Amino acid sequence: MMPTPFETKYGHAPAVTARAPGRVNLIGEHTDYNDGFVLPTAIPQLTTFELSRREDRSVRVHAADLGEDATYELGAERRTDGWIDYVAGVTQELARDGHEIGGFDALVTSDVPRGSGLSSSAALLVALIRGLRELYGFDMDDVQVARLARRAENGLVGANVGIMDQMACSLAGEGEALFLDCRDLSFERVPLPTNADLVVLHSGVEHSHAGGDYNTRRAECERACELLGVGSLRDLGEDDLDRVNAIEEPYARRARHVITENARVLRTVAALRAGDLEEVGRLFLASHASMRDDYEVSVPEVDLIVELASALEDVYGARLTGGGFGGSVVMLARLGRGRAAGESVAAEYARRTGREPKLLTPGE
Ligand code: GLA
């Protein structure tokens, strides 16, 4: 038998293989760090870690997709602004929690595209924590895995993200959405309609969260809270919109997005439960408009995809998913029509922009 890439690299088989999926958020964007509601589901694309123990305290990681290696010593984690920071962030947080681990050899592969708004980072963090949990035999439930992953990302990596992605990659399954209240992390599993197709199309425009725009939005929400005299935007509802609209810009429109988006999540959950796909589609489009106009996290390429998709008879609705500034569009389409709809949007979009879109689901 041909040796596997791990065997070629390290000269022996891995002891543990662990995986985690990427996620697509159906609705509830930029609500998580405002203590609000989100509704993500897992996508078929996965990140996989193969791991084996070492006798010393070295960590060696091979990122097979990039053809790159990185190494460091446990206890000497520091930010390098490279992908190894995700691994070092995890081992640093494990040590802070008192989990005893030794060194390890690792190989990571992923088919969750980076910068696509589909949580390649959280998938990597969760897969690694799952793998180390098995390799070094410590106890940690799925919510604790998500919390630790977030701390690694907020800490050593330095991206001030909310908890949605890590919770989704750790707890969500395909065929169901995780209806999560980010205030207390309580959640319900909402079955996805079996009479519709979920379509995910990457625009080919990559974003970075360590970049400033995401953090600017967070700061703007904090300022809106100060102006409105609340601890969190979750404390406000649609009845408060007159008051919200009266504060200065851009804080009014940022707060308006979060407040109306929370309401749209609740309506989407109700519509999914009632099987009202037309209503889900309308909510997707309203969410997109709010992200584009009030929260200002879309880009023209993503707007074009949403516009092309929503013109199709077979598409109920479409919206930017994830943090924005590029990334992917999620669409709800008629059963059996999602692939063709996604392909036709992708072709027209590529023709008009010269970009390379990628249809991630449904598969062939
Ligand atoms: C990114 C962050 C999440 C969330 C979304 C926007 O994916 O990682 O925490 O804030 O953006 O909904």
Residues whose N, C-alpha, C, O or C-beta is under 5 A from the ligand:
A	BS01	GLA	G28 E29 H30 T31 D32 V161 G162 I163 M164 D165 G322 G323
